[in-house]
Amino acid sequence: NDQADLMESYSENNAILTDLELRYNTVLAALSRIEDGTYGKCKVDGSDIEPERLDADPAASTCKTHLND
C-alpha cells in the first residue's frame, strides 16, 4: 500500500509540475514580448488583444478570435 501511495503521489506531483512549467514558459514568453514591443498583439494576425482578455490572462498571446490557434 505504501508503494502504491508513493506512486500516486508522484503522479499527482508530476502533473502539477508539468502545469507549472507550462505556465512559467508562457510568462517568460510574455516578458519577451514586452521586451520586443509586441506584448498585447495577437501572434496570429497582429491585431490588438482585447483588454479584458489580458486582464484575465496577462500572458495571452492571441486575441479572442484566435484563442484556439
Summary of the structure (lengths in Angstrom):
residues: 69
radius of gyration: 17.1
end to end distance: 43.8
largest distance: 54.8
contacts: 150
relative contact order: 0.12
helix: 64%
strand: 3%
